[in-house]
Amino acid sequence: MTEVATARRSRITPEREAELYTAVLDLLREVGYDALTMDAVAARTRSSKATLYRQWGGKPELVARAIRHNKPGSIADIDTGSLRGDLHALTSREDDCTMQQNAALMRGLFMAVHANPDLLRAFKELLVEPEMEEFHRVVQRAVDRGEVRADCPALGYVVHMLIGAFATRTLIDDQPPTQQFLISYIDAVVLPALGVPTE
């Protein structure tokens, strides 16, 4: 999918692509995935529907790429010299307002992902797998530095812990995820599970 999509999108400038992705995210927040149509995207962005299909193939890939584009850079680029510093820096890339907006957006998309095999496939290929690979590089650096034992049983669950805290904050506490909450969670739960000192 990736090579084909790259070839399809070659005629659109990065600025125009960013404009289209912003419009897609705005529409997602307004109407949700199921009610989002390529006609609506075309109207909002003053594009032809044929152009959208030619460039992205369909709604699932367009939405997944819009979400990916909205991410603040590569996780693997974070390298503070310690796992605690890396996880704190990862949390600090988005302010609380942006985090709250993205949490609400993702809650709606999670339901759509499970009901739509094409969206699930696009999410896995364009979002989940690349981010898991990047995140594993961050954790592997901590293993290579000797901060975390290579046989630590919690290593395979770091992403689950972090996503769980982010996703369930609203459900359990009726509050949005915030930098302060996630940083305190990292120090109280994630790092101790990995055997990493928090001081």
Residue pairs with C-beta under 8 A, 6 or more apart in sequence:
1 57
1 61
1 122
1 125
1 126
2 125
2 126
4 57
5 56
5 57
5 61
5 65
8 54
8 55
8 56
8 57
9 17
9 55
9 56
11 55
12 20
12 55
17 69
18 69
19 45
20 41
20 45
20 47
20 52
20 62
20 66
21 65
21 66
21 69
21 70
22 66
23 41
23 44
23 45
24 36
24 41
24 62
24 63
24 66
25 66
25 67
25 70
25 105
26 44
27 36
27 40
27 41
27 44
28 36
28 63
28 66
28 105
28 108
28 109
29 101
29 104
29 105
31 40
32 108
32 112
33 59
33 63
33 108
33 109
33 112
33 116
33 119
34 112
36 59
36 63
37 59
38 49
38 52
38 53
38 58
38 59
38 62
39 49
41 47
41 52
41 62
42 48
42 49
42 51
42 52
52 62
56 62
56 65
58 118
59 119
60 116
60 118
60 119
60 121
60 122
61 122
61 126
63 109
63 119
63 122
64 119
64 122
64 123
64 125
64 126
64 127
65 126
67 105
67 109
67 123
67 127
68 126
68 127
68 130
70 102
71 131
72 93
72 94
73 93
74 134
75 90
75 131
75 134
75 135
75 137
75 138
76 133
76 134
76 135
76 137
76 138
78 86
78 89
78 90
78 138
79 86
79 138
79 141
80 86
80 88
80 89
82 142
82 145
82 147
83 138
83 139
83 141
83 142
83 145
83 147
83 148
83 191
83 194
83 196
84 186
84 187
84 191
84 196
84 198
86 138
86 141
86 142
87 162
87 186
87 190
87 191
88 183
88 186
90 138
91 179
91 182
91 183
91 186
92 179
92 183
94 102
95 179
96 176
96 178
96 179
99 176
99 177
99 178
99 179
100 176
100 177
100 178
103 166
103 167
103 169
103 170
103 176
103 177
104 176
106 167
107 167
107 170
109 119
109 123
110 167
112 119
113 119
113 120
113 123
114 120
132 159
135 158
135 159
139 148
139 155
139 158
142 148
142 194
142 196
143 149
143 150
143 155
147 194
147 196
148 155
148 194
148 195
148 196
149 195
152 194
152 195
154 161
154 193
154 194
154 195
155 194
157 193
158 190
158 194
161 189
161 190
161 193
162 182
162 186
162 190
165 177
165 181
165 182
165 185
165 189
166 177
166 182
169 175
169 176
169 177
169 181
170 176
170 177
175 181
187 198
188 198
191 197
191 198
192 198
